[in-house]
């Protein structure tokens, strides 16, 4: 239901193009490349944002929320793993 064109930096869902910010695009790409695996917030911060932070940050959560709002398919497919991170389900 969701396709990404990495060369054109576009995302299409149900036949319509979705506009994403650069970080939203990179986050979705990372989640799709690691589909079916539980990814911690810390890992997402380090691998997508290239950012190490020893405390707590809501950056990942905010970007995931925005992705779910923009790409309706992700409302069901992008699962929150309580107190750990996220998992993009295999469909």
Backbone atoms as SQL, in Angstrom:
CREATE TABLE atoms (id INTEGER PRIMARY KEY, chain TEXT, resi INTEGER, resn TEXT, atom TEXT, x REAL, y REAL, z REAL);
INSERT INTO atoms VALUES
  (1, 'A', 1, 'UNK', 'N', 0.799, -1.221, 0.000),
  (2, 'A', 1, 'UNK', 'CA', 0.000, 0.000, 0.000),
  (3, 'A', 1, 'UNK', 'C', 0.834, 1.274, 0.000),
  (4, 'A', 2, 'UNK', 'N', 2.086, 1.196, 0.443),
  (5, 'A', 2, 'UNK', 'CA', 2.965, 2.360, 0.466),
  (6, 'A', 2, 'UNK', 'C', 4.200, 2.041, -0.367),
  (7, 'A', 3, 'UNK', 'N', 4.511, 2.936, -1.297),
  (8, 'A', 3, 'UNK', 'CA', 5.718, 2.757, -2.096),
  (9, 'A', 3, 'UNK', 'C', 6.599, 3.992, -1.956),
  (10, 'A', 4, 'UNK', 'N', 7.895, 3.739, -1.974),
  (11, 'A', 4, 'UNK', 'CA', 8.868, 4.826, -1.880),
  (12, 'A', 4, 'UNK', 'C', 9.746, 4.796, -3.116),
  (13, 'A', 5, 'UNK', 'N', 9.985, 5.965, -3.677),
  (14, 'A', 5, 'UNK', 'CA', 10.943, 6.107, -4.753),
  (15, 'A', 5, 'UNK', 'C', 12.117, 6.875, -4.171),
  (16, 'A', 6, 'UNK', 'N', 13.200, 6.155, -3.916),
  (17, 'A', 6, 'UNK', 'CA', 14.343, 6.759, -3.239),
  (18, 'A', 6, 'UNK', 'C', 15.057, 7.782, -4.116),
  (19, 'A', 7, 'UNK', 'N', 15.067, 7.555, -5.427),
  (20, 'A', 7, 'UNK', 'CA', 15.728, 8.496, -6.333),
  (21, 'A', 7, 'UNK', 'C', 14.974, 9.815, -6.439),
  (22, 'A', 8, 'UNK', 'N', 13.659, 9.724, -6.468),
  (23, 'A', 8, 'UNK', 'CA', 12.834, 10.936, -6.593),
  (24, 'A', 8, 'UNK', 'C', 12.407, 11.500, -5.245),
  (25, 'A', 9, 'UNK', 'N', 12.688, 10.744, -4.204),
  (26, 'A', 9, 'UNK', 'CA', 12.345, 11.155, -2.839),
  (27, 'A', 9, 'UNK', 'C', 10.841, 11.382, -2.706),
  (28, 'A', 10, 'UNK', 'N', 10.063, 10.390, -3.189),
  (29, 'A', 10, 'UNK', 'CA', 8.605, 10.486, -3.121),
  (30, 'A', 10, 'UNK', 'C', 8.027, 9.259, -2.429),
  (31, 'A', 11, 'UNK', 'N', 6.850, 9.461, -1.846),
  (32, 'A', 11, 'UNK', 'CA', 6.099, 8.385, -1.195),
  (33, 'A', 11, 'UNK', 'C', 4.698, 8.409, -1.774),
  (34, 'A', 12, 'UNK', 'N', 4.194, 7.223, -2.141),
  (35, 'A', 12, 'UNK', 'CA', 2.853, 7.103, -2.677),
  (36, 'A', 12, 'UNK', 'C', 2.074, 6.103, -1.836),
  (37, 'A', 13, 'UNK', 'N', 0.845, 6.458, -1.499),
  (38, 'A', 13, 'UNK', 'CA', -0.044, 5.560, -0.753),
  (39, 'A', 13, 'UNK', 'C', -1.410, 5.604, -1.405),
  (40, 'A', 14, 'UNK', 'N', -1.923, 4.432, -1.730),
  (41, 'A', 14, 'UNK', 'CA', -3.234, 4.308, -2.373),
  (42, 'A', 14, 'UNK', 'C', -3.336, 5.208, -3.608),
  (43, 'A', 15, 'UNK', 'N', -2.253, 5.247, -4.368),
  (44, 'A', 15, 'UNK', 'CA', -2.254, 5.972, -5.621),
  (45, 'A', 15, 'UNK', 'C', -2.062, 7.475, -5.524),
  (46, 'A', 16, 'UNK', 'N', -1.860, 7.994, -4.331),
  (47, 'A', 16, 'UNK', 'CA', -1.653, 9.444, -4.241),
  (48, 'A', 16, 'UNK', 'C', -0.328, 9.733, -3.547),
  (49, 'A', 17, 'UNK', 'N', 0.313, 10.781, -4.023),
  (50, 'A', 17, 'UNK', 'CA', 1.611, 11.161, -3.476),
  (51, 'A', 17, 'UNK', 'C', 1.446, 11.854, -2.129),
  (52, 'A', 18, 'UNK', 'N', 2.298, 11.478, -1.201),
  (53, 'A', 18, 'UNK', 'CA', 2.275, 12.026, 0.153),
  (54, 'A', 18, 'UNK', 'C', 3.504, 12.912, 0.325),
  (55, 'A', 19, 'UNK', 'N', 3.308, 14.090, 0.821),
  (56, 'A', 19, 'UNK', 'CA', 4.433, 14.996, 1.068),
  (57, 'A', 19, 'UNK', 'C', 4.971, 14.772, 2.472),
  (58, 'A', 20, 'UNK', 'N', 6.257, 14.446, 2.537),
  (59, 'A', 20, 'UNK', 'CA', 6.917, 14.219, 3.817),
  (60, 'A', 20, 'UNK', 'C', 8.122, 15.150, 3.941),
  (61, 'A', 21, 'UNK', 'N', 8.448, 15.498, 5.177),
  (62, 'A', 21, 'UNK', 'CA', 9.686, 16.224, 5.415),
  (63, 'A', 21, 'UNK', 'C', 10.853, 15.261, 5.189),
  (64, 'A', 22, 'UNK', 'N', 12.048, 15.809, 5.137),
  (65, 'A', 22, 'UNK', 'CA', 13.228, 14.968, 4.913),
  (66, 'A', 22, 'UNK', 'C', 13.385, 13.916, 6.024),
  (67, 'A', 23, 'UNK', 'N', 13.186, 14.309, 7.276),
  (68, 'A', 23, 'UNK', 'CA', 13.331, 13.349, 8.381),
  (69, 'A', 23, 'UNK', 'C', 12.214, 12.327, 8.382),
  (70, 'A', 24, 'UNK', 'N', 10.993, 12.744, 8.057),
  (71, 'A', 24, 'UNK', 'CA', 9.886, 11.786, 7.972),
  (72, 'A', 24, 'UNK', 'C', 10.185, 10.750, 6.895),
  (73, 'A', 25, 'UNK', 'N', 10.721, 11.209, 5.771),
  (74, 'A', 25, 'UNK', 'CA', 11.060, 10.303, 4.684),
  (75, 'A', 25, 'UNK', 'C', 12.134, 9.308, 5.137),
  (76, 'A', 26, 'UNK', 'N', 13.192, 9.811, 5.774),
  (77, 'A', 26, 'UNK', 'CA', 14.270, 8.932, 6.239),
  (78, 'A', 26, 'UNK', 'C', 13.778, 7.939, 7.300),
  (79, 'A', 27, 'UNK', 'N', 12.903, 8.399, 8.180),
  (80, 'A', 27, 'UNK', 'CA', 12.351, 7.517, 9.206),
  (81, 'A', 27, 'UNK', 'C', 11.511, 6.412, 8.566),
  (82, 'A', 28, 'UNK', 'N', 10.655, 6.779, 7.623),
  (83, 'A', 28, 'UNK', 'CA', 9.830, 5.771, 6.942),
  (84, 'A', 28, 'UNK', 'C', 10.709, 4.791, 6.175),
  (85, 'A', 29, 'UNK', 'N', 11.719, 5.287, 5.500),
  (86, 'A', 29, 'UNK', 'CA', 12.644, 4.420, 4.770),
  (87, 'A', 29, 'UNK', 'C', 13.306, 3.424, 5.722),
  (88, 'A', 30, 'UNK', 'N', 13.768, 3.911, 6.854),
  (89, 'A', 30, 'UNK', 'CA', 14.427, 3.044, 7.837),
  (90, 'A', 30, 'UNK', 'C', 13.462, 1.987, 8.368),
  (91, 'A', 31, 'UNK', 'N', 12.260, 2.411, 8.686),
  (92, 'A', 31, 'UNK', 'CA', 11.257, 1.459, 9.183),
  (93, 'A', 31, 'UNK', 'C', 10.941, 0.398, 8.134),
  (94, 'A', 32, 'UNK', 'N', 10.833, 0.810, 6.884),
  (95, 'A', 32, 'UNK', 'CA', 10.524, -0.150, 5.815),
  (96, 'A', 32, 'UNK', 'C', 11.688, -1.111, 5.584),
  (97, 'A', 33, 'UNK', 'N', 12.906, -0.613, 5.688),
  (98, 'A', 33, 'UNK', 'CA', 14.082, -1.471, 5.522),
  (99, 'A', 33, 'UNK', 'C', 14.206, -2.484, 6.657),
  (100, 'A', 34, 'UNK', 'N', 13.633, -2.165, 7.808),
  (101, 'A', 34, 'UNK', 'CA', 13.698, -3.053, 8.974),
  (102, 'A', 34, 'UNK', 'C', 12.314, -3.572, 9.370),
  (103, 'A', 35, 'UNK', 'N', 11.460, -3.723, 8.393),
  (104, 'A', 35, 'UNK', 'CA', 10.088, -4.180, 8.612),
  (105, 'A', 35, 'UNK', 'C', 10.068, -5.487, 9.415),
  (106, 'A', 36, 'UNK', 'N', 9.154, -5.541, 10.385),
  (107, 'A', 36, 'UNK', 'CA', 8.998, -6.748, 11.196),
  (108, 'A', 36, 'UNK', 'C', 9.890, -6.787, 12.428),
  (109, 'A', 37, 'UNK', 'N', 10.809, -5.835, 12.542),
  (110, 'A', 37, 'UNK', 'CA', 11.718, -5.814, 13.692),
  (111, 'A', 37, 'UNK', 'C', 11.323, -4.696, 14.648),
  (112, 'A', 38, 'UNK', 'N', 11.467, -4.964, 15.927),
  (113, 'A', 38, 'UNK', 'CA', 11.213, -3.937, 16.932),
  (114, 'A', 38, 'UNK', 'C', 12.455, -3.052, 17.005),
  (115, 'A', 39, 'UNK', 'N', 12.227, -1.745, 16.849),
  (116, 'A', 39, 'UNK', 'CA', 13.323, -0.776, 16.843),
  (117, 'A', 39, 'UNK', 'C', 13.167, 0.168, 18.025),
  (118, 'A', 40, 'UNK', 'N', 14.191, 0.254, 18.825),
  (119, 'A', 40, 'UNK', 'CA', 14.121, 1.131, 19.994),
  (120, 'A', 40, 'UNK', 'C', 14.191, 2.598, 19.564),
  (121, 'A', 41, 'UNK', 'N', 13.667, 3.452, 20.407),
  (122, 'A', 41, 'UNK', 'CA', 13.756, 4.894, 20.144),
  (123, 'A', 41, 'UNK', 'C', 15.213, 5.326, 20.049),
  (124, 'A', 42, 'UNK', 'N', 16.063, 4.771, 20.928),
  (125, 'A', 42, 'UNK', 'CA', 17.489, 5.110, 20.912),
  (126, 'A', 42, 'UNK', 'C', 18.132, 4.727, 19.580),
  (127, 'A', 43, 'UNK', 'N', 17.794, 3.556, 19.087),
  (128, 'A', 43, 'UNK', 'CA', 18.362, 3.117, 17.798),
  (129, 'A', 43, 'UNK', 'C', 17.878, 4.006, 16.665),
  (130, 'A', 44, 'UNK', 'N', 16.595, 4.352, 16.683),
  (131, 'A', 44, 'UNK', 'CA', 16.068, 5.240, 15.648),
  (132, 'A', 44, 'UNK', 'C', 16.758, 6.599, 15.709),
  (133, 'A', 45, 'UNK', 'N', 16.943, 7.123, 16.912),
  (134, 'A', 45, 'UNK', 'CA', 17.641, 8.407, 17.064),
  (135, 'A', 45, 'UNK', 'C', 19.063, 8.333, 16.520),
  (136, 'A', 46, 'UNK', 'N', 19.765, 7.271, 16.837),
  (137, 'A', 46, 'UNK', 'CA', 21.150, 7.182, 16.397),
  (138, 'A', 46, 'UNK', 'C', 21.265, 6.892, 14.904),
  (139, 'A', 47, 'UNK', 'N', 20.406, 6.034, 14.357),
  (140, 'A', 47, 'UNK', 'CA', 20.538, 5.634, 12.955),
  (141, 'A', 47, 'UNK', 'C', 19.877, 6.602, 11.978),
  (142, 'A', 48, 'UNK', 'N', 18.764, 7.193, 12.357),
  (143, 'A', 48, 'UNK', 'CA', 18.055, 8.109, 11.449),
  (144, 'A', 48, 'UNK', 'C', 18.521, 9.550, 11.655),
  (145, 'A', 49, 'UNK', 'N', 18.648, 9.943, 12.918),
  (146, 'A', 49, 'UNK', 'CA', 19.029, 11.324, 13.223),
  (147, 'A', 49, 'UNK', 'C', 20.531, 11.489, 13.413),
  (148, 'A', 50, 'UNK', 'N', 21.263, 10.369, 13.518),
  (149, 'A', 50, 'UNK', 'CA', 22.687, 10.401, 13.823),
  (150, 'A', 50, 'UNK', 'C', 22.919, 11.217, 15.096),
  (151, 'A', 51, 'UNK', 'N', 22.140, 10.858, 16.118),
  (152, 'A', 51, 'UNK', 'CA', 22.051, 11.660, 17.328),
  (153, 'A', 51, 'UNK', 'C', 22.125, 10.747, 18.541),
  (154, 'A', 52, 'UNK', 'N', 23.031, 11.032, 19.452),
  (155, 'A', 52, 'UNK', 'CA', 23.150, 10.283, 20.697),
  (156, 'A', 52, 'UNK', 'C', 22.677, 11.185, 21.833),
  (157, 'A', 53, 'UNK', 'N', 21.716, 10.713, 22.589),
  (158, 'A', 53, 'UNK', 'CA', 21.198, 11.513, 23.701),
  (159, 'A', 53, 'UNK', 'C', 20.938, 10.594, 24.881),
  (160, 'A', 54, 'UNK', 'N', 21.623, 10.808, 26.000),
  (161, 'A', 54, 'UNK', 'CA', 21.491, 9.896, 27.137),
  (162, 'A', 54, 'UNK', 'C', 20.171, 10.027, 27.897),
  (163, 'A', 55, 'UNK', 'N', 19.463, 11.127, 27.715),
  (164, 'A', 55, 'UNK', 'CA', 18.203, 11.334, 28.419),
  (165, 'A', 55, 'UNK', 'C', 17.025, 10.890, 27.574),
  (166, 'A', 56, 'UNK', 'N', 15.899, 11.454, 27.871),
  (167, 'A', 56, 'UNK', 'CA', 14.678, 11.098, 27.152),
  (168, 'A', 56, 'UNK', 'C', 14.309, 12.223, 26.191),
  (169, 'A', 57, 'UNK', 'N', 13.894, 11.845, 24.995),
  (170, 'A', 57, 'UNK', 'CA', 13.455, 12.821, 24.013),
  (171, 'A', 57, 'UNK', 'C', 12.198, 12.308, 23.324),
  (172, 'A', 58, 'UNK', 'N', 11.349, 13.216, 22.907),
  (173, 'A', 58, 'UNK', 'CA', 10.091, 12.842, 22.244),
  (174, 'A', 58, 'UNK', 'C', 10.184, 13.001, 20.726),
  (175, 'A', 59, 'UNK', 'N', 11.373, 13.268, 20.221),
  (176, 'A', 59, 'UNK', 'CA', 11.561, 13.503, 18.789),
  (177, 'A', 59, 'UNK', 'C', 11.010, 12.359, 17.944),
  (178, 'A', 60, 'UNK', 'N', 11.373, 11.139, 18.276),
  (179, 'A', 60, 'UNK', 'CA', 10.925, 9.986, 17.498),
  (180, 'A', 60, 'UNK', 'C', 9.410, 9.875, 17.568),
  (181, 'A', 61, 'UNK', 'N', 8.845, 10.023, 18.756),
  (182, 'A', 61, 'UNK', 'CA', 7.399, 9.902, 18.926),
  (183, 'A', 61, 'UNK', 'C', 6.639, 10.933, 18.095),
  (184, 'A', 62, 'UNK', 'N', 7.136, 12.149, 18.072),
  (185, 'A', 62, 'UNK', 'CA', 6.477, 13.211, 17.298),
  (186, 'A', 62, 'UNK', 'C', 6.525, 12.882, 15.810),
  (187, 'A', 63, 'UNK', 'N', 7.661, 12.415, 15.318),
  (188, 'A', 63, 'UNK', 'CA', 7.773, 12.081, 13.894),
  (189, 'A', 63, 'UNK', 'C', 6.906, 10.874, 13.530),
  (190, 'A', 64, 'UNK', 'N', 6.824, 9.902, 14.414),
  (191, 'A', 64, 'UNK', 'CA', 5.954, 8.745, 14.166),
  (192, 'A', 64, 'UNK', 'C', 4.497, 9.199, 14.107),
  (193, 'A', 65, 'UNK', 'N', 4.102, 10.068, 15.027),
  (194, 'A', 65, 'UNK', 'CA', 2.728, 10.584, 15.011),
  (195, 'A', 65, 'UNK', 'C', 2.425, 11.283, 13.693),
  (196, 'A', 66, 'UNK', 'N', 3.352, 12.094, 13.226),
  (197, 'A', 66, 'UNK', 'CA', 3.157, 12.803, 11.955),
  (198, 'A', 66, 'UNK', 'C', 3.072, 11.845, 10.781),
  (199, 'A', 67, 'UNK', 'N', 3.900, 10.799, 10.793),
  (200, 'A', 67, 'UNK', 'CA', 3.818, 9.793, 9.724),
  (201, 'A', 67, 'UNK', 'C', 2.458, 9.112, 9.728),
  (202, 'A', 68, 'UNK', 'N', 1.976, 8.763, 10.893),
  (203, 'A', 68, 'UNK', 'CA', 0.656, 8.118, 10.985),
  (204, 'A', 68, 'UNK', 'C', -0.450, 9.037, 10.479),
  (205, 'A', 69, 'UNK', 'N', -0.328, 10.322, 10.730),
  (206, 'A', 69, 'UNK', 'CA', -1.332, 11.277, 10.255),
  (207, 'A', 69, 'UNK', 'C', -1.292, 11.423, 8.733),
  (208, 'A', 70, 'UNK', 'N', -0.113, 11.417, 8.166),
  (209, 'A', 70, 'UNK', 'CA', 0.044, 11.647, 6.727),
  (210, 'A', 70, 'UNK', 'C', -0.189, 10.393, 5.895),
  (211, 'A', 71, 'UNK', 'N', 0.138, 9.229, 6.459),
  (212, 'A', 71, 'UNK', 'CA', 0.024, 7.961, 5.724),
  (213, 'A', 71, 'UNK', 'C', -0.944, 7.066, 6.487),
  (214, 'A', 72, 'UNK', 'N', -2.220, 7.088, 6.134),
  (215, 'A', 72, 'UNK', 'CA', -3.243, 6.344, 6.897),
  (216, 'A', 72, 'UNK', 'C', -2.927, 4.863, 7.102),
  (217, 'A', 73, 'UNK', 'N', -2.279, 4.223, 6.154),
  (218, 'A', 73, 'UNK', 'CA', -1.907, 2.818, 6.283),
  (219, 'A', 73, 'UNK', 'C', -1.088, 2.575, 7.557),
  (220, 'A', 74, 'UNK', 'N', -0.285, 3.547, 7.929),
  (221, 'A', 74, 'UNK', 'CA', 0.605, 3.384, 9.078),
  (222, 'A', 74, 'UNK', 'C', -0.116, 3.426, 10.414),
  (223, 'A', 75, 'UNK', 'N', -1.345, 3.927, 10.433),
  (224, 'A', 75, 'UNK', 'CA', -2.107, 3.943, 11.684),
  (225, 'A', 75, 'UNK', 'C', -2.219, 2.547, 12.268),
  (226, 'A', 76, 'UNK', 'N', -2.373, 1.551, 11.418),
  (227, 'A', 76, 'UNK', 'CA', -2.501, 0.159, 11.868),
  (228, 'A', 76, 'UNK', 'C', -1.164, -0.576, 11.796),
  (229, 'A', 77, 'UNK', 'N', -0.361, -0.288, 10.760),
  (230, 'A', 77, 'UNK', 'CA', 0.840, -1.071, 10.491),
  (231, 'A', 77, 'UNK', 'C', 2.034, -0.689, 11.354),
  (232, 'A', 78, 'UNK', 'N', 2.080, 0.549, 11.834),
  (233, 'A', 78, 'UNK', 'CA', 3.195, 1.002, 12.660),
  (234, 'A', 78, 'UNK', 'C', 2.784, 0.903, 14.125),
  (235, 'A', 79, 'UNK', 'N', 3.284, -0.127, 14.772),
  (236, 'A', 79, 'UNK', 'CA', 2.857, -0.489, 16.117),
  (237, 'A', 79, 'UNK', 'C', 3.827, 0.082, 17.155),
  (238, 'A', 80, 'UNK', 'N', 3.264, 0.621, 18.229),
  (239, 'A', 80, 'UNK', 'CA', 4.064, 1.088, 19.353),
  (240, 'A', 80, 'UNK', 'C', 4.354, -0.080, 20.281),
  (241, 'A', 81, 'UNK', 'N', 5.615, -0.275, 20.611),
  (242, 'A', 81, 'UNK', 'CA', 6.018, -1.284, 21.580),
  (243, 'A', 81, 'UNK', 'C', 6.265, -0.516, 22.874),
  (244, 'A', 82, 'UNK', 'N', 5.361, -0.680, 23.820),
  (245, 'A', 82, 'UNK', 'CA', 5.361, 0.122, 25.048),
  (246, 'A', 82, 'UNK', 'C', 6.735, 0.225, 25.702),
  (247, 'A', 83, 'UNK', 'N', 7.100, 1.438, 26.037),
  (248, 'A', 83, 'UNK', 'CA', 8.334, 1.775, 26.748),
  (249, 'A', 83, 'UNK', 'C', 9.600, 1.299, 26.038),
  (250, 'A', 84, 'UNK', 'N', 9.514, 1.110, 24.697),
  (251, 'A', 84, 'UNK', 'CA', 10.702, 0.671, 23.979),
  (252, 'A', 84, 'UNK', 'C', 10.861, 1.391, 22.648),
  (253, 'A', 85, 'UNK', 'N', 9.869, 1.215, 21.750),
  (254, 'A', 85, 'UNK', 'CA', 10.025, 1.797, 20.432),
  (255, 'A', 85, 'UNK', 'C', 8.884, 1.452, 19.514),
  (256, 'A', 86, 'UNK', 'N', 9.220, 1.094, 18.272),
  (257, 'A', 86, 'UNK', 'CA', 8.207, 0.888, 17.240),
  (258, 'A', 86, 'UNK', 'C', 8.551, -0.309, 16.360),
  (259, 'A', 87, 'UNK', 'N', 7.502, -0.820, 15.731),
  (260, 'A', 87, 'UNK', 'CA', 7.656, -1.944, 14.809),
  (261, 'A', 87, 'UNK', 'C', 6.709, -1.734, 13.635),
  (262, 'A', 88, 'UNK', 'N', 7.253, -1.775, 12.418),
  (263, 'A', 88, 'UNK', 'CA', 6.424, -1.729, 11.221),
  (264, 'A', 88, 'UNK', 'C', 6.077, -3.162, 10.879),
  (265, 'A', 89, 'UNK', 'N', 4.789, -3.478, 10.927),
  (266, 'A', 89, 'UNK', 'CA', 4.332, -4.844, 10.727),
  (267, 'A', 89, 'UNK', 'C', 4.545, -5.295, 9.296),
  (268, 'A', 90, 'UNK', 'N', 4.772, -6.576, 9.128),
  (269, 'A', 90, 'UNK', 'CA', 4.855, -7.179, 7.791),
  (270, 'A', 90, 'UNK', 'C', 3.431, -7.416, 7.305),
  (271, 'A', 91, 'UNK', 'N', 3.175, -6.958, 6.094),
  (272, 'A', 91, 'UNK', 'CA', 1.821, -7.122, 5.543),
  (273, 'A', 91, 'UNK', 'C', 1.913, -7.809, 4.209);
